[in-house]
Structure formats: structure tokens, C-alpha cells
Amino acid sequence: MMVAIDRTNCVSCGTCSETCPDLFQPNPDDSFSQIVELYRVDGDIAKGKPSEALEPCARDAVDLCPVQIISIEET
């Protein structure tokens, strides 16, 4: 699974980081959501490959995001 965040349309509500804090966190510089460093792909703060254990909460975060800016691509 690959997770991507459209950070330009993030509203900084914190739902994703509350739902799946081991994968998502607010960026300290702009408060928009980003992927936790451990799971980033090529250092990209907007793309990540979560562990299998985090996949359920990643899916929950996608479903709960009020502006639907998180997407999942099955790999």
C-alpha cells in the first residue's frame, strides 16, 4: 500500500494524525499533515508506505479526512 497526501489542500484539522498517529503527523513549519519519517518514500513528506500493521488505521484516516486529500494506492 502507498499513501499520498495532497498537502496543498490540507486544512490542518488533525483528523489523520488523531486516527493514525504512527503514520501521520502535523508538519511543525506549516501545520499541514505529513507522513512520519520512518514511512516516507524517498524522503517525500507527502508519500509513504506504512507497515502492514498500520494499514487499517491508514484506511480509516482516508475515510475520515473531511476534505478527502489522502489517497491509497494498492501496490
CHARMM internal coordinates of N, CA and C (Angstrom, degrees):
IC EDIT
DIST 1 N 1 CA 1.4471
DIST 1 CA 1 C 1.5273
ANGL 1 N 1 CA 1 C 109.33
DIST 1 C 2 N 1.3199
ANGL 1 CA 1 C 2 N 115.23
DIHE 1 N 1 CA 1 C 2 N 139.11
DIST 2 N 2 CA 1.4628
ANGL 1 C 2 N 2 CA 121.74
DIHE 1 CA 1 C 2 N 2 CA 174.97
DIST 2 CA 2 C 1.5330
ANGL 2 N 2 CA 2 C 106.90
DIHE 1 C 2 N 2 CA 2 C -121.06
DIST 2 C 3 N 1.3261
ANGL 2 CA 2 C 3 N 115.90
DIHE 2 N 2 CA 2 C 3 N 134.16
DIST 3 N 3 CA 1.4646
ANGL 2 C 3 N 3 CA 122.02
DIHE 2 CA 2 C 3 N 3 CA -179.96
DIST 3 CA 3 C 1.5254
ANGL 3 N 3 CA 3 C 108.09
DIHE 2 C 3 N 3 CA 3 C -112.76
DIST 3 C 4 N 1.3238
ANGL 3 CA 3 C 4 N 116.16
DIHE 3 N 3 CA 3 C 4 N 136.31
DIST 4 N 4 CA 1.4656
ANGL 3 C 4 N 4 CA 120.74
DIHE 3 CA 3 C 4 N 4 CA 177.98
DIST 4 CA 4 C 1.5279
ANGL 4 N 4 CA 4 C 109.23
DIHE 3 C 4 N 4 CA 4 C -130.69
DIST 4 C 5 N 1.3161
ANGL 4 CA 4 C 5 N 115.03
DIHE 4 N 4 CA 4 C 5 N 143.14
DIST 5 N 5 CA 1.4630
ANGL 4 C 5 N 5 CA 122.40
DIHE 4 CA 4 C 5 N 5 CA 178.36
DIST 5 CA 5 C 1.5250
ANGL 5 N 5 CA 5 C 108.28
DIHE 4 C 5 N 5 CA 5 C -117.76
DIST 5 C 6 N 1.3220
ANGL 5 CA 5 C 6 N 116.23
DIHE 5 N 5 CA 5 C 6 N 129.09
DIST 6 N 6 CA 1.4649
ANGL 5 C 6 N 6 CA 121.36
DIHE 5 CA 5 C 6 N 6 CA 172.78
DIST 6 CA 6 C 1.5313
ANGL 6 N 6 CA 6 C 106.31
DIHE 5 C 6 N 6 CA 6 C -86.70
DIST 6 C 7 N 1.3145
ANGL 6 CA 6 C 7 N 116.25
DIHE 6 N 6 CA 6 C 7 N 85.45
DIST 7 N 7 CA 1.4608
ANGL 6 C 7 N 7 CA 121.67
DIHE 6 CA 6 C 7 N 7 CA -172.95
DIST 7 CA 7 C 1.5294
ANGL 7 N 7 CA 7 C 113.21
DIHE 6 C 7 N 7 CA 7 C -63.75
DIST 7 C 8 N 1.3314
ANGL 7 CA 7 C 8 N 117.78
DIHE 7 N 7 CA 7 C 8 N -25.46
DIST 8 N 8 CA 1.4627
ANGL 7 C 8 N 8 CA 119.76
DIHE 7 CA 7 C 8 N 8 CA -178.39
DIST 8 CA 8 C 1.5304
ANGL 8 N 8 CA 8 C 112.03
DIHE 7 C 8 N 8 CA 8 C -67.88
DIST 8 C 9 N 1.3243
ANGL 8 CA 8 C 9 N 117.21
DIHE 8 N 8 CA 8 C 9 N -22.21
DIST 9 N 9 CA 1.4645
ANGL 8 C 9 N 9 CA 120.60
DIHE 8 CA 8 C 9 N 9 CA -179.72
DIST 9 CA 9 C 1.5243
ANGL 9 N 9 CA 9 C 113.20
DIHE 8 C 9 N 9 CA 9 C -109.52
DIST 9 C 10 N 1.3213
ANGL 9 CA 9 C 10 N 117.03
DIHE 9 N 9 CA 9 C 10 N 8.22
DIST 10 N 10 CA 1.4652
ANGL 9 C 10 N 10 CA 122.09
DIHE 9 CA 9 C 10 N 10 CA 178.00
DIST 10 CA 10 C 1.5288
ANGL 10 N 10 CA 10 C 108.93
DIHE 9 C 10 N 10 CA 10 C -67.31
DIST 10 C 11 N 1.3343
ANGL 10 CA 10 C 11 N 115.32
DIHE 10 N 10 CA 10 C 11 N 140.56
DIST 11 N 11 CA 1.4605
ANGL 10 C 11 N 11 CA 120.13
DIHE 10 CA 10 C 11 N 11 CA 179.14
DIST 11 CA 11 C 1.5370
ANGL 11 N 11 CA 11 C 112.14
DIHE 10 C 11 N 11 CA 11 C -107.19
DIST 11 C 12 N 1.3158
ANGL 11 CA 11 C 12 N 116.51
DIHE 11 N 11 CA 11 C 12 N 9.08
DIST 12 N 12 CA 1.4711
ANGL 11 C 12 N 12 CA 122.66
DIHE 11 CA 11 C 12 N 12 CA 176.27
DIST 12 CA 12 C 1.5268
ANGL 12 N 12 CA 12 C 113.43
DIHE 11 C 12 N 12 CA 12 C 58.19
DIST 12 C 13 N 1.3169
ANGL 12 CA 12 C 13 N 116.81
DIHE 12 N 12 CA 12 C 13 N 37.49
DIST 13 N 13 CA 1.4651
ANGL 12 C 13 N 13 CA 119.55
DIHE 12 CA 12 C 13 N 13 CA -178.44
DIST 13 CA 13 C 1.5252
ANGL 13 N 13 CA 13 C 112.54
DIHE 12 C 13 N 13 CA 13 C -77.59
DIST 13 C 14 N 1.3372
ANGL 13 CA 13 C 14 N 117.04
DIHE 13 N 13 CA 13 C 14 N -24.54
DIST 14 N 14 CA 1.4505
ANGL 13 C 14 N 14 CA 120.92
DIHE 13 CA 13 C 14 N 14 CA 178.08
DIST 14 CA 14 C 1.5204
ANGL 14 N 14 CA 14 C 115.22
DIHE 13 C 14 N 14 CA 14 C 87.14
DIST 14 C 15 N 1.3147
ANGL 14 CA 14 C 15 N 117.42
DIHE 14 N 14 CA 14 C 15 N 2.13
DIST 15 N 15 CA 1.4602
ANGL 14 C 15 N 15 CA 120.15
DIHE 14 CA 14 C 15 N 15 CA -178.19
DIST 15 CA 15 C 1.5242
ANGL 15 N 15 CA 15 C 112.03
DIHE 14 C 15 N 15 CA 15 C -59.73
DIST 15 C 16 N 1.3152
ANGL 15 CA 15 C 16 N 117.92
DIHE 15 N 15 CA 15 C 16 N -43.04
DIST 16 N 16 CA 1.4635
ANGL 15 C 16 N 16 CA 120.05
DIHE 15 CA 15 C 16 N 16 CA -177.64
DIST 16 CA 16 C 1.5258
ANGL 16 N 16 CA 16 C 111.48
DIHE 15 C 16 N 16 CA 16 C -66.38
DIST 16 C 17 N 1.3224
ANGL 16 CA 16 C 17 N 117.12
DIHE 16 N 16 CA 16 C 17 N -42.45
DIST 17 N 17 CA 1.4615
ANGL 16 C 17 N 17 CA 119.13
DIHE 16 CA 16 C 17 N 17 CA -179.52
DIST 17 CA 17 C 1.5272
ANGL 17 N 17 CA 17 C 111.90
DIHE 16 C 17 N 17 CA 17 C -72.48
DIST 17 C 18 N 1.3123
ANGL 17 CA 17 C 18 N 118.07
DIHE 17 N 17 CA 17 C 18 N -24.93
DIST 18 N 18 CA 1.4620
ANGL 17 C 18 N 18 CA 120.90
DIHE 17 CA 17 C 18 N 18 CA 173.83
DIST 18 CA 18 C 1.5266
ANGL 18 N 18 CA 18 C 110.71
DIHE 17 C 18 N 18 CA 18 C -75.87
DIST 18 C 19 N 1.3243
ANGL 18 CA 18 C 19 N 116.19
DIHE 18 N 18 CA 18 C 19 N -35.95
DIST 19 N 19 CA 1.4619
ANGL 18 C 19 N 19 CA 121.91
DIHE 18 CA 18 C 19 N 19 CA -177.60
DIST 19 CA 19 C 1.5199
ANGL 19 N 19 CA 19 C 111.94
DIHE 18 C 19 N 19 CA 19 C -78.11
DIST 19 C 20 N 1.3297
ANGL 19 CA 19 C 20 N 116.58
DIHE 19 N 19 CA 19 C 20 N -38.31
DIST 20 N 20 CA 1.4703
ANGL 19 C 20 N 20 CA 121.26
DIHE 19 CA 19 C 20 N 20 CA -175.62
DIST 20 CA 20 C 1.5371
ANGL 20 N 20 CA 20 C 109.60
DIHE 19 C 20 N 20 CA 20 C -142.20
DIST 20 C 21 N 1.3352
ANGL 20 CA 20 C 21 N 116.55
DIHE 20 N 20 CA 20 C 21 N 69.98
DIST 21 N 21 CA 1.4685
ANGL 20 C 21 N 21 CA 120.39
DIHE 20 CA 20 C 21 N 21 CA -173.11
DIST 21 CA 21 C 1.5215
ANGL 21 N 21 CA 21 C 114.97
DIHE 20 C 21 N 21 CA 21 C -66.90
DIST 21 C 22 N 1.3205
ANGL 21 CA 21 C 22 N 118.33
DIHE 21 N 21 CA 21 C 22 N -17.72
DIST 22 N 22 CA 1.4633
ANGL 21 C 22 N 22 CA 119.94
DIHE 21 CA 21 C 22 N 22 CA 178.10
DIST 22 CA 22 C 1.5195
ANGL 22 N 22 CA 22 C 111.85
DIHE 21 C 22 N 22 CA 22 C -79.90
DIST 22 C 23 N 1.3398
ANGL 22 CA 22 C 23 N 117.40
DIHE 22 N 22 CA 22 C 23 N -11.40
DIST 23 N 23 CA 1.4619
ANGL 22 C 23 N 23 CA 121.77
DIHE 22 CA 22 C 23 N 23 CA 179.99
DIST 23 CA 23 C 1.5255
ANGL 23 N 23 CA 23 C 112.94
DIHE 22 C 23 N 23 CA 23 C -113.89
DIST 23 C 24 N 1.3272
ANGL 23 CA 23 C 24 N 116.83
DIHE 23 N 23 CA 23 C 24 N -37.98
DIST 24 N 24 CA 1.4703
ANGL 23 C 24 N 24 CA 121.42
DIHE 23 CA 23 C 24 N 24 CA -176.39
DIST 24 CA 24 C 1.5229
ANGL 24 N 24 CA 24 C 110.51
DIHE 23 C 24 N 24 CA 24 C -114.00
DIST 24 C 25 N 1.3297
ANGL 24 CA 24 C 25 N 115.47
DIHE 24 N 24 CA 24 C 25 N 146.22
DIST 25 N 25 CA 1.4588
ANGL 24 C 25 N 25 CA 121.57
DIHE 24 CA 24 C 25 N 25 CA 175.19
DIST 25 CA 25 C 1.5194
ANGL 25 N 25 CA 25 C 109.00
DIHE 24 C 25 N 25 CA 25 C -151.65
DIST 25 C 26 N 1.3276
ANGL 25 CA 25 C 26 N 117.39
DIHE 25 N 25 CA 25 C 26 N 153.84
DIST 26 N 26 CA 1.4573
ANGL 25 C 26 N 26 CA 119.06
DIHE 25 CA 25 C 26 N 26 CA 175.36
DIST 26 CA 26 C 1.5369
ANGL 26 N 26 CA 26 C 109.73
DIHE 25 C 26 N 26 CA 26 C -74.84
DIST 26 C 27 N 1.3026
ANGL 26 CA 26 C 27 N 115.17
DIHE 26 N 26 CA 26 C 27 N 140.85
DIST 27 N 27 CA 1.4651
ANGL 26 C 27 N 27 CA 120.16
DIHE 26 CA 26 C 27 N 27 CA 176.76
DIST 27 CA 27 C 1.5247
ANGL 27 N 27 CA 27 C 107.79
DIHE 26 C 27 N 27 CA 27 C -73.68
DIST 27 C 28 N 1.3385
ANGL 27 CA 27 C 28 N 118.13
DIHE 27 N 27 CA 27 C 28 N 129.28
DIST 28 N 28 CA 1.4690
ANGL 27 C 28 N 28 CA 119.93
DIHE 27 CA 27 C 28 N 28 CA -177.28
DIST 28 CA 28 C 1.5312
ANGL 28 N 28 CA 28 C 114.52
DIHE 27 C 28 N 28 CA 28 C -66.27
DIST 28 C 29 N 1.3282
ANGL 28 CA 28 C 29 N 117.11
DIHE 28 N 28 CA 28 C 29 N -19.49
DIST 29 N 29 CA 1.4635
ANGL 28 C 29 N 29 CA 119.68
DIHE 28 CA 28 C 29 N 29 CA -178.42
DIST 29 CA 29 C 1.5251
ANGL 29 N 29 CA 29 C 113.51
DIHE 28 C 29 N 29 CA 29 C -87.19
DIST 29 C 30 N 1.3523
ANGL 29 CA 29 C 30 N 116.65
DIHE 29 N 29 CA 29 C 30 N -37.68
DIST 30 N 30 CA 1.4661
ANGL 29 C 30 N 30 CA 118.26
DIHE 29 CA 29 C 30 N 30 CA -175.53
DIST 30 CA 30 C 1.5310
ANGL 30 N 30 CA 30 C 113.52
DIHE 29 C 30 N 30 CA 30 C -126.34
DIST 30 C 31 N 1.3163
ANGL 30 CA 30 C 31 N 117.68
DIHE 30 N 30 CA 30 C 31 N -3.17
DIST 31 N 31 CA 1.4652
ANGL 30 C 31 N 31 CA 126.44
DIHE 30 CA 30 C 31 N 31 CA 178.98
DIST 31 CA 31 C 1.5281
ANGL 31 N 31 CA 31 C 114.50
DIHE 30 C 31 N 31 CA 31 C 69.47
DIST 31 C 32 N 1.3286
ANGL 31 CA 31 C 32 N 117.86
DIHE 31 N 31 CA 31 C 32 N 1.45
DIST 32 N 32 CA 1.4603
ANGL 31 C 32 N 32 CA 120.08
DIHE 31 CA 31 C 32 N 32 CA 175.94
DIST 32 CA 32 C 1.5215
ANGL 32 N 32 CA 32 C 109.41
DIHE 31 C 32 N 32 CA 32 C -76.89
DIST 32 C 33 N 1.3100
ANGL 32 CA 32 C 33 N 115.90
DIHE 32 N 32 CA 32 C 33 N 155.00
DIST 33 N 33 CA 1.4571
ANGL 32 C 33 N 33 CA 121.30
DIHE 32 CA 32 C 33 N 33 CA -178.51
DIST 33 CA 33 C 1.5222
ANGL 33 N 33 CA 33 C 111.47
DIHE 32 C 33 N 33 CA 33 C -64.11
DIST 33 C 34 N 1.3297
ANGL 33 CA 33 C 34 N 113.88
DIHE 33 N 33 CA 33 C 34 N 146.54
DIST 34 N 34 CA 1.4621
ANGL 33 C 34 N 34 CA 120.24
DIHE 33 CA 33 C 34 N 34 CA 174.12
DIST 34 CA 34 C 1.5246
ANGL 34 N 34 CA 34 C 108.28
DIHE 33 C 34 N 34 CA 34 C -146.46
DIST 34 C 35 N 1.3245
ANGL 34 CA 34 C 35 N 115.75
DIHE 34 N 34 CA 34 C 35 N 164.69
DIST 35 N 35 CA 1.4568
ANGL 34 C 35 N 35 CA 122.09
DIHE 34 CA 34 C 35 N 35 CA 177.02
DIST 35 CA 35 C 1.5294
ANGL 35 N 35 CA 35 C 108.60
DIHE 34 C 35 N 35 CA 35 C -81.60
DIST 35 C 36 N 1.3151
ANGL 35 CA 35 C 36 N 116.04
DIHE 35 N 35 CA 35 C 36 N 138.68
DIST 36 N 36 CA 1.4613
ANGL 35 C 36 N 36 CA 121.45
DIHE 35 CA 35 C 36 N 36 CA 175.41
DIST 36 CA 36 C 1.5307
ANGL 36 N 36 CA 36 C 108.25
DIHE 35 C 36 N 36 CA 36 C -59.54
DIST 36 C 37 N 1.3080
ANGL 36 CA 36 C 37 N 117.25
DIHE 36 N 36 CA 36 C 37 N 139.09
DIST 37 N 37 CA 1.4635
ANGL 36 C 37 N 37 CA 122.86
DIHE 36 CA 36 C 37 N 37 CA -172.46
DIST 37 CA 37 C 1.5341
ANGL 37 N 37 CA 37 C 114.13
DIHE 36 C 37 N 37 CA 37 C -50.75
DIST 37 C 38 N 1.2991
ANGL 37 CA 37 C 38 N 117.86
DIHE 37 N 37 CA 37 C 38 N -39.81
DIST 38 N 38 CA 1.4555
ANGL 37 C 38 N 38 CA 122.08
DIHE 37 CA 37 C 38 N 38 CA -177.85
DIST 38 CA 38 C 1.5270
ANGL 38 N 38 CA 38 C 112.92
DIHE 37 C 38 N 38 CA 38 C -56.42
DIST 38 C 39 N 1.3265
ANGL 38 CA 38 C 39 N 117.43
DIHE 38 N 38 CA 38 C 39 N -31.13
DIST 39 N 39 CA 1.4637
ANGL 38 C 39 N 39 CA 121.48
DIHE 38 CA 38 C 39 N 39 CA -174.68
DIST 39 CA 39 C 1.5297
ANGL 39 N 39 CA 39 C 114.23
DIHE 38 C 39 N 39 CA 39 C -106.70
DIST 39 C 40 N 1.3056
ANGL 39 CA 39 C 40 N 118.54
DIHE 39 N 39 CA 39 C 40 N 4.77
DIST 40 N 40 CA 1.4728
ANGL 39 C 40 N 40 CA 121.17
DIHE 39 CA 39 C 40 N 40 CA -179.58
DIST 40 CA 40 C 1.5243
ANGL 40 N 40 CA 40 C 111.35
DIHE 39 C 40 N 40 CA 40 C -67.96
DIST 40 C 41 N 1.3139
ANGL 40 CA 40 C 41 N 114.68
DIHE 40 N 40 CA 40 C 41 N 148.42
DIST 41 N 41 CA 1.4603
ANGL 40 C 41 N 41 CA 121.26
DIHE 40 CA 40 C 41 N 41 CA 176.46
DIST 41 CA 41 C 1.5216
ANGL 41 N 41 CA 41 C 107.63
DIHE 40 C 41 N 41 CA 41 C -101.46
DIST 41 C 42 N 1.3049
ANGL 41 CA 41 C 42 N 116.24
DIHE 41 N 41 CA 41 C 42 N 120.22
DIST 42 N 42 CA 1.4704
ANGL 41 C 42 N 42 CA 122.73
DIHE 41 CA 41 C 42 N 42 CA -179.98
DIST 42 CA 42 C 1.5284
ANGL 42 N 42 CA 42 C 112.52
DIHE 41 C 42 N 42 CA 42 C 54.83
DIST 42 C 43 N 1.3279
ANGL 42 CA 42 C 43 N 116.72
DIHE 42 N 42 CA 42 C 43 N 31.97
DIST 43 N 43 CA 1.4565
ANGL 42 C 43 N 43 CA 120.46
DIHE 42 CA 42 C 43 N 43 CA 177.75
DIST 43 CA 43 C 1.5171
ANGL 43 N 43 CA 43 C 115.18
DIHE 42 C 43 N 43 CA 43 C 76.28
DIST 43 C 44 N 1.3262
ANGL 43 CA 43 C 44 N 117.76
DIHE 43 N 43 CA 43 C 44 N 3.53
DIST 44 N 44 CA 1.4677
ANGL 43 C 44 N 44 CA 122.34
DIHE 43 CA 43 C 44 N 44 CA -177.95
DIST 44 CA 44 C 1.5302
ANGL 44 N 44 CA 44 C 109.20
DIHE 43 C 44 N 44 CA 44 C -77.38
DIST 44 C 45 N 1.3244
ANGL 44 CA 44 C 45 N 117.14
DIHE 44 N 44 CA 44 C 45 N 119.97
DIST 45 N 45 CA 1.4651
ANGL 44 C 45 N 45 CA 121.00
DIHE 44 CA 44 C 45 N 45 CA -177.35
DIST 45 CA 45 C 1.5271
ANGL 45 N 45 CA 45 C 112.32
DIHE 44 C 45 N 45 CA 45 C -69.80
DIST 45 C 46 N 1.3299
ANGL 45 CA 45 C 46 N 118.04
DIHE 45 N 45 CA 45 C 46 N -12.91
DIST 46 N 46 CA 1.4603
ANGL 45 C 46 N 46 CA 121.68
DIHE 45 CA 45 C 46 N 46 CA -177.70
DIST 46 CA 46 C 1.5247
ANGL 46 N 46 CA 46 C 113.42
DIHE 45 C 46 N 46 CA 46 C -102.63
DIST 46 C 47 N 1.3311
ANGL 46 CA 46 C 47 N 118.12
DIHE 46 N 46 CA 46 C 47 N -1.61
DIST 47 N 47 CA 1.4622
ANGL 46 C 47 N 47 CA 120.74
DIHE 46 CA 46 C 47 N 47 CA -179.07
DIST 47 CA 47 C 1.5179
ANGL 47 N 47 CA 47 C 109.97
DIHE 46 C 47 N 47 CA 47 C -132.26
DIST 47 C 48 N 1.3342
ANGL 47 CA 47 C 48 N 115.08
DIHE 47 N 47 CA 47 C 48 N 137.34
DIST 48 N 48 CA 1.4473
ANGL 47 C 48 N 48 CA 118.14
DIHE 47 CA 47 C 48 N 48 CA -179.17
DIST 48 CA 48 C 1.5057
ANGL 48 N 48 CA 48 C 113.72
DIHE 47 C 48 N 48 CA 48 C -150.36
DIST 48 C 49 N 1.3131
ANGL 48 CA 48 C 49 N 114.25
DIHE 48 N 48 CA 48 C 49 N 158.71
DIST 49 N 49 CA 1.4598
ANGL 48 C 49 N 49 CA 122.36
DIHE 48 CA 48 C 49 N 49 CA 176.80
DIST 49 CA 49 C 1.5294
ANGL 49 N 49 CA 49 C 106.61
DIHE 48 C 49 N 49 CA 49 C -122.29
DIST 49 C 50 N 1.3281
ANGL 49 CA 49 C 50 N 116.79
DIHE 49 N 49 CA 49 C 50 N 96.19
DIST 50 N 50 CA 1.4680
ANGL 49 C 50 N 50 CA 119.90
DIHE 49 CA 49 C 50 N 50 CA -177.13
DIST 50 CA 50 C 1.5223
ANGL 50 N 50 CA 50 C 112.17
DIHE 49 C 50 N 50 CA 50 C -71.89
DIST 50 C 51 N 1.3104
ANGL 50 CA 50 C 51 N 115.44
DIHE 50 N 50 CA 50 C 51 N 158.24
DIST 51 N 51 CA 1.4575
ANGL 50 C 51 N 51 CA 120.16
DIHE 50 CA 50 C 51 N 51 CA 173.01
DIST 51 CA 51 C 1.5286
ANGL 51 N 51 CA 51 C 108.32
DIHE 50 C 51 N 51 CA 51 C -66.14
DIST 51 C 52 N 1.3041
ANGL 51 CA 51 C 52 N 115.70
DIHE 51 N 51 CA 51 C 52 N 161.23
DIST 52 N 52 CA 1.4648
ANGL 51 C 52 N 52 CA 120.09
DIHE 51 CA 51 C 52 N 52 CA 179.56
DIST 52 CA 52 C 1.5281
ANGL 52 N 52 CA 52 C 111.34
DIHE 51 C 52 N 52 CA 52 C -58.96
DIST 52 C 53 N 1.3153
ANGL 52 CA 52 C 53 N 116.60
DIHE 52 N 52 CA 52 C 53 N -34.77
DIST 53 N 53 CA 1.4672
ANGL 52 C 53 N 53 CA 120.98
DIHE 52 CA 52 C 53 N 53 CA 179.74
DIST 53 CA 53 C 1.5307
ANGL 53 N 53 CA 53 C 112.24
DIHE 52 C 53 N 53 CA 53 C -64.60
DIST 53 C 54 N 1.3359
ANGL 53 CA 53 C 54 N 117.60
DIHE 53 N 53 CA 53 C 54 N -27.40
DIST 54 N 54 CA 1.4687
ANGL 53 C 54 N 54 CA 121.44
DIHE 53 CA 53 C 54 N 54 CA -178.76
DIST 54 CA 54 C 1.5238
ANGL 54 N 54 CA 54 C 113.57
DIHE 53 C 54 N 54 CA 54 C -90.69
DIST 54 C 55 N 1.3176
ANGL 54 CA 54 C 55 N 117.51
DIHE 54 N 54 CA 54 C 55 N -7.24
DIST 55 N 55 CA 1.4624
ANGL 54 C 55 N 55 CA 119.58
DIHE 54 CA 54 C 55 N 55 CA -176.97
DIST 55 CA 55 C 1.5314
ANGL 55 N 55 CA 55 C 113.26
DIHE 54 C 55 N 55 CA 55 C -58.75
DIST 55 C 56 N 1.3385
ANGL 55 CA 55 C 56 N 119.64
DIHE 55 N 55 CA 55 C 56 N -42.57
DIST 56 N 56 CA 1.4744
ANGL 55 C 56 N 56 CA 118.26
DIHE 55 CA 55 C 56 N 56 CA 178.76
DIST 56 CA 56 C 1.5343
ANGL 56 N 56 CA 56 C 113.44
DIHE 55 C 56 N 56 CA 56 C -60.90
DIST 56 C 57 N 1.3236
ANGL 56 CA 56 C 57 N 117.95
DIHE 56 N 56 CA 56 C 57 N -43.29
DIST 57 N 57 CA 1.4691
ANGL 56 C 57 N 57 CA 117.93
DIHE 56 CA 56 C 57 N 57 CA -179.36
DIST 57 CA 57 C 1.5297
ANGL 57 N 57 CA 57 C 111.09
DIHE 56 C 57 N 57 CA 57 C -73.45
DIST 57 C 58 N 1.3379
ANGL 57 CA 57 C 58 N 117.89
DIHE 57 N 57 CA 57 C 58 N -27.61
DIST 58 N 58 CA 1.4677
ANGL 57 C 58 N 58 CA 120.28
DIHE 57 CA 57 C 58 N 58 CA 174.59
DIST 58 CA 58 C 1.5282
ANGL 58 N 58 CA 58 C 109.70
DIHE 57 C 58 N 58 CA 58 C -63.89
DIST 58 C 59 N 1.3248
ANGL 58 CA 58 C 59 N 116.40
DIHE 58 N 58 CA 58 C 59 N -42.33
DIST 59 N 59 CA 1.4705
ANGL 58 C 59 N 59 CA 120.50
DIHE 58 CA 58 C 59 N 59 CA 177.53
DIST 59 CA 59 C 1.5344
ANGL 59 N 59 CA 59 C 110.63
DIHE 58 C 59 N 59 CA 59 C -64.32
DIST 59 C 60 N 1.3229
ANGL 59 CA 59 C 60 N 116.45
DIHE 59 N 59 CA 59 C 60 N -39.81
DIST 60 N 60 CA 1.4662
ANGL 59 C 60 N 60 CA 119.82
DIHE 59 CA 59 C 60 N 60 CA 177.13
DIST 60 CA 60 C 1.5291
ANGL 60 N 60 CA 60 C 110.76
DIHE 59 C 60 N 60 CA 60 C -62.07
DIST 60 C 61 N 1.3214
ANGL 60 CA 60 C 61 N 116.82
DIHE 60 N 60 CA 60 C 61 N -41.15
DIST 61 N 61 CA 1.4658
ANGL 60 C 61 N 61 CA 120.69
DIHE 60 CA 60 C 61 N 61 CA 179.30
DIST 61 CA 61 C 1.5243
ANGL 61 N 61 CA 61 C 111.05
DIHE 60 C 61 N 61 CA 61 C -62.43
DIST 61 C 62 N 1.3231
ANGL 61 CA 61 C 62 N 116.81
DIHE 61 N 61 CA 61 C 62 N -40.40
DIST 62 N 62 CA 1.4722
ANGL 61 C 62 N 62 CA 120.78
DIHE 61 CA 61 C 62 N 62 CA 176.95
DIST 62 CA 62 C 1.5220
ANGL 62 N 62 CA 62 C 109.60
DIHE 61 C 62 N 62 CA 62 C -59.88
DIST 62 C 63 N 1.3296
ANGL 62 CA 62 C 63 N 116.13
DIHE 62 N 62 CA 62 C 63 N -47.63
DIST 63 N 63 CA 1.4654
ANGL 62 C 63 N 63 CA 120.76
DIHE 62 CA 62 C 63 N 63 CA -178.00
DIST 63 CA 63 C 1.5226
ANGL 63 N 63 CA 63 C 113.09
DIHE 62 C 63 N 63 CA 63 C -65.89
DIST 63 C 64 N 1.3306
ANGL 63 CA 63 C 64 N 117.29
DIHE 63 N 63 CA 63 C 64 N -34.13
DIST 64 N 64 CA 1.4693
ANGL 63 C 64 N 64 CA 121.16
DIHE 63 CA 63 C 64 N 64 CA -174.47
DIST 64 CA 64 C 1.5291
ANGL 64 N 64 CA 64 C 114.55
DIHE 63 C 64 N 64 CA 64 C -90.02
DIST 64 C 65 N 1.3223
ANGL 64 CA 64 C 65 N 118.20
DIHE 64 N 64 CA 64 C 65 N -13.75
DIST 65 N 65 CA 1.4660
ANGL 64 C 65 N 65 CA 120.55
DIHE 64 CA 64 C 65 N 65 CA -179.12
DIST 65 CA 65 C 1.5319
ANGL 65 N 65 CA 65 C 109.47
DIHE 64 C 65 N 65 CA 65 C -61.16
DIST 65 C 66 N 1.3305
ANGL 65 CA 65 C 66 N 117.67
DIHE 65 N 65 CA 65 C 66 N 120.09
DIST 66 N 66 CA 1.4652
ANGL 65 C 66 N 66 CA 119.98
DIHE 65 CA 65 C 66 N 66 CA -175.80
DIST 66 CA 66 C 1.5259
ANGL 66 N 66 CA 66 C 114.35
DIHE 65 C 66 N 66 CA 66 C -68.00
DIST 66 C 67 N 1.3220
ANGL 66 CA 66 C 67 N 117.64
DIHE 66 N 66 CA 66 C 67 N -20.54
DIST 67 N 67 CA 1.4659
ANGL 66 C 67 N 67 CA 119.89
DIHE 66 CA 66 C 67 N 67 CA 179.83
DIST 67 CA 67 C 1.5342
ANGL 67 N 67 CA 67 C 112.16
DIHE 66 C 67 N 67 CA 67 C -112.07
DIST 67 C 68 N 1.3388
ANGL 67 CA 67 C 68 N 116.51
DIHE 67 N 67 CA 67 C 68 N 6.64
DIST 68 N 68 CA 1.4618
ANGL 67 C 68 N 68 CA 123.30
DIHE 67 CA 67 C 68 N 68 CA 173.72
DIST 68 CA 68 C 1.5308
ANGL 68 N 68 CA 68 C 113.08
DIHE 67 C 68 N 68 CA 68 C 50.73
DIST 68 C 69 N 1.3355
ANGL 68 CA 68 C 69 N 115.81
DIHE 68 N 68 CA 68 C 69 N 51.70
DIST 69 N 69 CA 1.4712
ANGL 68 C 69 N 69 CA 119.77
DIHE 68 CA 68 C 69 N 69 CA -179.25
DIST 69 CA 69 C 1.5220
ANGL 69 N 69 CA 69 C 112.77
DIHE 68 C 69 N 69 CA 69 C -103.78
DIST 69 C 70 N 1.3303
ANGL 69 CA 69 C 70 N 116.89
DIHE 69 N 69 CA 69 C 70 N 3.55
DIST 70 N 70 CA 1.4548
ANGL 69 C 70 N 70 CA 121.19
DIHE 69 CA 69 C 70 N 70 CA 178.41
DIST 70 CA 70 C 1.5244
ANGL 70 N 70 CA 70 C 107.95
DIHE 69 C 70 N 70 CA 70 C -106.71
DIST 70 C 71 N 1.3230
ANGL 70 CA 70 C 71 N 115.85
DIHE 70 N 70 CA 70 C 71 N 131.87
DIST 71 N 71 CA 1.4648
ANGL 70 C 71 N 71 CA 119.33
DIHE 70 CA 70 C 71 N 71 CA 179.51
DIST 71 CA 71 C 1.5223
ANGL 71 N 71 CA 71 C 109.93
DIHE 70 C 71 N 71 CA 71 C -128.28
DIST 71 C 72 N 1.3251
ANGL 71 CA 71 C 72 N 114.22
DIHE 71 N 71 CA 71 C 72 N 156.95
DIST 72 N 72 CA 1.4704
ANGL 71 C 72 N 72 CA 121.53
DIHE 71 CA 71 C 72 N 72 CA 177.55
DIST 72 CA 72 C 1.5093
ANGL 72 N 72 CA 72 C 109.04
DIHE 71 C 72 N 72 CA 72 C -123.46
DIST 72 C 73 N 1.3088
ANGL 72 CA 72 C 73 N 114.39
DIHE 72 N 72 CA 72 C 73 N 136.01
DIST 73 N 73 CA 1.4566
ANGL 72 C 73 N 73 CA 121.20
DIHE 72 CA 72 C 73 N 73 CA 173.17
DIST 73 CA 73 C 1.5173
ANGL 73 N 73 CA 73 C 106.65
DIHE 72 C 73 N 73 CA 73 C -120.20
DIST 73 C 74 N 1.3128
ANGL 73 CA 73 C 74 N 116.18
DIHE 73 N 73 CA 73 C 74 N 124.92
DIST 74 N 74 CA 1.4593
ANGL 73 C 74 N 74 CA 120.04
DIHE 73 CA 73 C 74 N 74 CA 178.44
DIST 74 CA 74 C 1.5142
ANGL 74 N 74 CA 74 C 108.15
DIHE 73 C 74 N 74 CA 74 C -74.55
DIST 74 C 75 N 1.3406
ANGL 74 CA 74 C 75 N 116.73
DIHE 74 N 74 CA 74 C 75 N 133.49
DIST 75 N 75 CA 1.4675
ANGL 74 C 75 N 75 CA 120.34
DIHE 74 CA 74 C 75 N 75 CA -178.99
DIST 75 CA 75 C 1.5099
ANGL 75 N 75 CA 75 C 110.82
DIHE 74 C 75 N 75 CA 75 C -116.67
END
COOR INIT
IC SEED 1 N 1 CA 1 C
IC BUILD
